[in-house]
Amino acid sequence: MRRISMVLLGMVMVVGMVGSALAAEAIKIGALFAVTGPAAFLGEPEKNTLELMVKELNAKGGIKGTPVEVIIYDTTGDATKAVQLANKLIKDDKVVAIIGPSTTGETMAVKPVTEKEQIPLVSCAAGIKITEPVNPWTFKTPANDQVAGEKILNYAEKLGQKKLALLTVSDGFGASGREQLKNLAALKGFTIVADETYGPKDTDMTAQLTKIRGAGADAIICWGTNPGPAVVTRNVKQLGITTPLYMSHGVASKKYIELAGAEAAEGVMLPAGKLAVFDKIKATDPQAKLLADYDAAYRKAYGTEASTFGGYAYDGLLLIVEGATKAGTTPAQLRGGIEQASKLVGVSGVFTMSATDHNGLDLSAFEMVKIVKGDWAIAQ
């Protein structure tokens, strides 16, 4: 009898151990970031942020007591590679959701894969075409480029700048921004007096800027991501152009100021997430504490300030955790839960998703900022 009791006890212990192991099986989340390559200024802080957040999340018990495992792949900013890695995450790694990619072009390439496989994709890119028209499986954390463009034009209108010159990069982000700016300008009564483009790898834009100088613009809007906008900024300075210069939210990090040079960048204006000026916004702002805490944690972990781009990954995980908490951890449950997010305070803004809005941000996501002595200031 004693021997049987011991065997039964052993079986109970084994079953208990298996049960515990199953209970602790991690929720796998994939991520696709341009950690190296031309878009590394986006992907590196995204990777750092996600790793930091997952570590903190698991230290607090994960999602409802279940740990989270994040699998991050470097796309190098290449759309073809991003598609291959998305398939790997879904078919080999068995992830329940993917955060990223870092750029609009990569995201548009990956979307058909995640939509076909019915895996939630929370992009870290800004192009409006990512979420419009809405697809049930695709979300994104940066505010739409249409929102950023409207923020610029509202500010330009306040200053009486009605004649605009556009200088946009010829990639997915630039093409989308150019389209939105032209549409908004027509709606708001602006006149486009110059419409120039440049290539992602171009290293001199003096030809385009020389044309713009003769067009009689009240303001220049450059739309792109580094290094191109930094080149444009230096060229404007070199040519002695004094026309006010706006940049898109695609350069809202100190890296842009570093690449352009503080002297050349002085006075440049752009719409930026509140993280850039978190120490200058009102203490009553719903994002104020979260932004200060995020910056402090990032500085402690990596020895440098947090960036808006890292914030996109922060919000990606935030939405997934919200979705899992609301609805469950299967891909379908996550998708439904993310769509239910309401007044969710993140780095990029306060998210309210719906079946018809998979970005969930409005004009309040941005502050108009101005570069003053190598730092951000709130534009008055």
Secondary structure, 3 states (H helix, E strand, C coil): CHHHHHHHHHHHHHHHHHHHHHHCCCEEEEEEECCCCCCHHHHHHHHHHHHHHHHHHHHCCCECCECEEEEEEECCCCHHHHHHHHHHHHHCCCCCEEECCCCHHHHHHHHHHHHHHCCCEEECCCCHHHCCCCCCCEEECCCCHHHHHHHHHHHHHHCCCCEEEEEEECCHHHHHHHHHHHHHHHHHCCEEEEEEEECCCCCCCHHHHHHHHCCCCCEEEEECCCCHHHHHHHHHHHCCCCCCEEECHHHCCHHHHHHHCHHHHCCCEEEEEHHHHCCCCCCCCCCHHHHHHHHHHHHHHHCCCCCHHHHHHHHHHHHHHHHHHHHCCCHHHHHHHHHCCCCEECCCCEECCECCECCCCCHHHEEEEEEECCEEEECC
